[in-house]
Amino acid sequence: MLPWAVTAVAIYPVSFLWFNAWLYRTSLRLAPDYPTYVAAFTAAIEHVTRADKLLAVGMHPLLFFAVAAVTIAALAWRVP
């Protein structure tokens, strides 16, 4: 049970940090065109594509499902 709990707890920060890192890099790339970093960050959020939004929203359930499937398969493999 512990590996499942650790993996489930780790999925959210990894996905969250990935998306925030992407926003940070995009806002830094856009920063020279805007007067402040906040304006560049707002522009980065406005420029998020539909695919990126879908990936950011769908990544958590997809990772949870994958970990659940592997865990269930591993448990079924151990049971004689």
Contact map, one row per residue, 1 for C-alpha under 8 A:
11111000000000000000000000000000000000000000000000000000000000000000000000000000
11111100000000000000000000000000000000000000000000000000000000000000000000000000
11111110000000000000000000000000000000000000000000000000000000000000000000000000
11111111000000000000000000000000000000000000000000000000000000000011001000000000
11111111100000000000000000000000000000000000000000000000000000000000000000000000
01111111110000000000000000000000000000000000000000000000000000000000000000000000
00111111111000000000000000000000000000000000000000000000000000000010000000000000
00011111111100000000000000000000000000000000000000000000000000010010000000000000
00001111111110000000000000000000000000000000000000000000000000000000000000000000
00000111111111000000000000000000000000000000000000000000000000000000000000000000
00000011111111100000000000000000000000000000000000000000000100110000000000000000
00000001111111110000000000000000000000000000000000000000000100000000000000000000
00000000111111111000000000000000000000000000000000000000000000000000000000000000
00000000011111111100000000000000000000000000000000000000000000000000000000000000
00000000001111111110000000000000000000000000000000000001001100000000000000000000
00000000000111111111000000000000000000000000000000000000000000000000000000000000
00000000000011111111100000000000000000000000000000000000000000000000000000000000
00000000000001111111110000000000000000000000000000000000000000000000000000000000
00000000000000111111111000000000000000000000000000000001000000000000000000000000
00000000000000011111111100000000000000000000000000000000000000000000000000000000
00000000000000001111111110000000000000000000000000000000000000000000000000000000
00000000000000000111111111000000000000000000000000000000000000000000000000000000
00000000000000000011111111100000000000001001100000000000000000000000000000000000
00000000000000000001111111110000000000001000000000000000000000000000000000000000
00000000000000000000111111111000000000000000000000000000000000000000000000000000
00000000000000000000011111111100000000001001000000000000000000000000000000000000
00000000000000000000001111111110000010011111000000000000000000000000000000000000
00000000000000000000000111111111000010011000000000000000000000000000000000000000
00000000000000000000000011111111000000000000000000000000000000000000000000000000
00000000000000000000000001111111110000010011000000000000000000000000000000000000
00000000000000000000000000111111111110111000000000000000000000000000000000000000
00000000000000000000000000011111111000000000000000000000000000000000000000000000
00000000000000000000000000000111111000010000000000000000000000000000000000000000
00000000000000000000000000000111111110110000000000000000000000000000000000000000
00000000000000000000000000000011111110110000000000000000000000000000000000000000
00000000000000000000000000000010011111110000000000000000000000000000000000000000
00000000000000000000000000110010011111111000000000000000000000000000000000000000
00000000000000000000000000000000000111111100000000000000000000000000000000000000
00000000000000000000000000000010011111111110000000000000000000000000000000000000
00000000000000000000000000110110111111111111000000000000000000000000000000000000
00000000000000000000001101110010000011111111100000000000000000000000000000000000
00000000000000000000000000100000000001111111110000000000000000000000000000000000
00000000000000000000000000100100000000111111111000000000000000000000000000000000
00000000000000000000001001100100000000011111111100000000000000000000000000000000
00000000000000000000001000000000000000001111111100000000000000000000000000000000
00000000000000000000000000000000000000000111111100000000000000000000000000000000
00000000000000000000000000000000000000000011111110000000000000000000000000000000
00000000000000000000000000000000000000000001111111011000000000000000000000000000
00000000000000000000000000000000000000000000001111111000000000000000000000000000
00000000000000000000000000000000000000000000000111111100000000000000000000000000
00000000000000000000000000000000000000000000000011111110000000000000000000000000
00000000000000000000000000000000000000000000000111111111000000000000000000000000
00000000000000000000000000000000000000000000000111111111100000000000000000000000
00000000000000000000000000000000000000000000000001111111110000000000000000000000
00000000000000000000000000000000000000000000000000111111111000000000000000000000
00000000000000100010000000000000000000000000000000011111111100000000000000000000
00000000000000000000000000000000000000000000000000001111111100000000000000000000
00000000000000000000000000000000000000000000000000000111111111000000000000000000
00000000000000100000000000000000000000000000000000000011111111100000000000000000
00000000001100100000000000000000000000000000000000000001111111110000000000000000
00000000000000000000000000000000000000000000000000000000011111111000000000000000
00000000000000000000000000000000000000000000000000000000011111111100000000000000
00000000001000000000000000000000000000000000000000000000001111111110000000000000
00000001001000000000000000000000000000000000000000000000000111111111000000000000
00000000000000000000000000000000000000000000000000000000000011111111100000000000
00000000000000000000000000000000000000000000000000000000000001111111110000000000
00010011000000000000000000000000000000000000000000000000000000111111111000000000
00010000000000000000000000000000000000000000000000000000000000011111111100000000
00000000000000000000000000000000000000000000000000000000000000001111111110000000
00000000000000000000000000000000000000000000000000000000000000000111111111000000
00010000000000000000000000000000000000000000000000000000000000000011111111100000
00000000000000000000000000000000000000000000000000000000000000000001111111110000
00000000000000000000000000000000000000000000000000000000000000000000111111111000
00000000000000000000000000000000000000000000000000000000000000000000011111111100
00000000000000000000000000000000000000000000000000000000000000000000001111111110
00000000000000000000000000000000000000000000000000000000000000000000000111111110
00000000000000000000000000000000000000000000000000000000000000000000000011111111
00000000000000000000000000000000000000000000000000000000000000000000000001111111
00000000000000000000000000000000000000000000000000000000000000000000000000111111
00000000000000000000000000000000000000000000000000000000000000000000000000001111
